[in-house]
Amino acid sequence: MIRSINASVGLAVASGTMTYPYIDMTRPSAGMVRYNGTSQNFEIYDGSSWMTMYSTVATVSLDYDVQTILNWARDKMAEDLRLKELAQRHPGIADLQEKLEVMLALVQQQEKV
């Protein structure tokens, strides 16, 4: 349990019979992590110096063809959802969809011959 925090030297003193600091930022060891409020970045100690872990976000850009395909897929999914909702409310639409699927299958089979 932490008994006290000494902000002036950056250490926390543990409760119990221990008299030495639990975390002593004046004697960092490799792998320690801290937050630098001035730069607003996390830093990690590599054994000899504090290295900044920049809080930037990676960005990915897509070329025109990929964006076009994704937009088409999004529109197709929205259209399919609208048709499904309409078919649930109007049985005639569901019947027409079934007939259309049969017609498409017959036409495709006819074209193979």
N, C-alpha and C positions, 0 to 999 in steps of 0.2 A: 504494500500500500504506500502511496506517496504521502510523505509527511509534510513537506514544504517544497516550494519552488523558488529558486533564487534567479530572478530574471536578469540581474546585472551580469552574471557570469554564465547564464544559460544552463543551469543544472537543476535536477530534481533530487531531493533527499528522500530515501525510502524510510518507512517507519520500522520500528523494531530496534534491535541493538546495534545496527550498522551505523557507523559514523561517517562513512565515505559516500560520495554522491553515487546515485544509481546511474545517472547519465551525466557525463562530464564533457560538454561541448568544447572545452579548452584542450582536451586530449582525445580527438576523434580517432576512430579506427576504421579500417577499410570496410565499406559496406554500409556505414551509417548514412542515414537520410535526414535532411532537414528542409524546412520551408524558409525561403528567403523572402521576407515581407517587402523588402525594398524593390527587388526585381520581380516579385510575385511569381517565382519559379521554385520548383523543388531542386535540391542539390544533393549529390551523392559523393561521399568521400572515397577516393580511389586508393588511399594509403599514403598519398603525399599532398594532395590538394583537393579542394571542393570543385566538382564539375557540375555545371548547370544542366538540368534536364528540362529543356525548353518545352513550354506548353503550347506548341503550335500544333495545328491539326493538318494532317495530310489531306490533300485534295486529289481527286481523280477526274479527269475530263474524258468524255467519250466523243468519238468522231461522229460525223453527221449521220452515217449509215446506222450506227448502233443506236443513236438517239431516235432516228426514224422508226427503227424496229421496235424499240421500247414504247414509243408513243402509240404505234399501231397495236401492240399487244395490250396496252392499257385501255385503248378505245374498244378493242375486241372483247376484252373481259367485261367492260361496262355494258356493252351491247348484249352480250350473252346473259348477264345478270338481269337486264331490263326484260329480255324475252322470257326468261325463267319466271320472273315476277308476274308478267302479263299472262303467261300460260297457267299459272296457279290461280289467277283471278278469273280467267276466261277459258273454259275448257275447249272452245273452238280453236284457239290458237295452238293448244297442245296437240289437238288432232291434226291440224295443218302441218305442224312440225314433223309429226310421225309420217304423214303422207309424203312430205318433201324428202325425208331421209330415204324412204322406199324408192321414190322416183330417182333420186341421185344414185342409189345403188344399182338400179336397173339400167340407167344410162351408162354408168361406168362399166357395167358388165357387157353391155351392148357394144361399147367402143373397143373392148378387148378382142371381140370376135372379128 
